Amino acid sequence: MQVIQMKLSNNLPSRLVLMLTIIWTSFVSANLNANNQDTILTENGLISKDTIELKEVLSTCPEKKSDYIVILDPAHGYDVRGKRSPDGRFQEWKWSREIIRLLSDKFDSLGINYAVDNDSDIEIGLKNRVRNTNKISQGYHYNRAIFISVHANAAGMGAEWLNARGFSIFTSRGQTLADVYAGIIYNEFKKTFPELKTREDYSDGDTDFEANFRVLLCRVPAVLIETMFQDNKEDVAIMLSEEFKTRYAEMIVNAVIVIISLSVP
């Protein structure tokens, strides 16, 4: 088995470090994709998932886990109008916080550092979310952090059921490390839920959509996940399923583990 490793000198200019980080992570991510993600990068190189469980990856590179932070961003708040299914059974703010709680429990059990930028049930404002994220991520290197915002999509204003369906993921405009991370999450979703529809934007060569949503303009790589559509009956039924919520949270955790394992030593 060929071992692929990379070390960056602390003396390199920060812009060069960022460029090399994106190139390195894209390269290893491409290797994972080429192998249908059957291999994982660890401190000992690329290894087969047949011989190691994802959670065991963290034990092979504990220093990567200890100085990495995952920042979770729940959607909206109960005080924001709309943002729910036409029949009111699905409420985006509430569902998103259920997923955040599941993620928190899983990160706790794995010893992964995480924080939530809004731990209340109300909307604190996009500016405050970014301010909190930037404060939380102080002391963490750009390539040792990820911001994940958990949402549900909508094709209309919530007054009627519509036909749009599918999972998608957003990053800010331009090519950054977030695009690589979004690709990893997208691939993990496809692998976990091959039967579910996904939505892609290939205009810039990757699967994620790009928009300068305010929360994506923080100081760390940031992704916003539009899980599925809250104004589609079939998507809502899936998202409200306890089995789906559990598997969905596990999918995100698995993607985060791969992302941590890709972080440049």
Summary of the structure (lengths in Angstrom):
residues: 265
radius of gyration: 18.0
end to end distance: 20.1
largest distance: 57.7
contacts: 843
relative contact order: 0.19
helix: 43%
strand: 17%
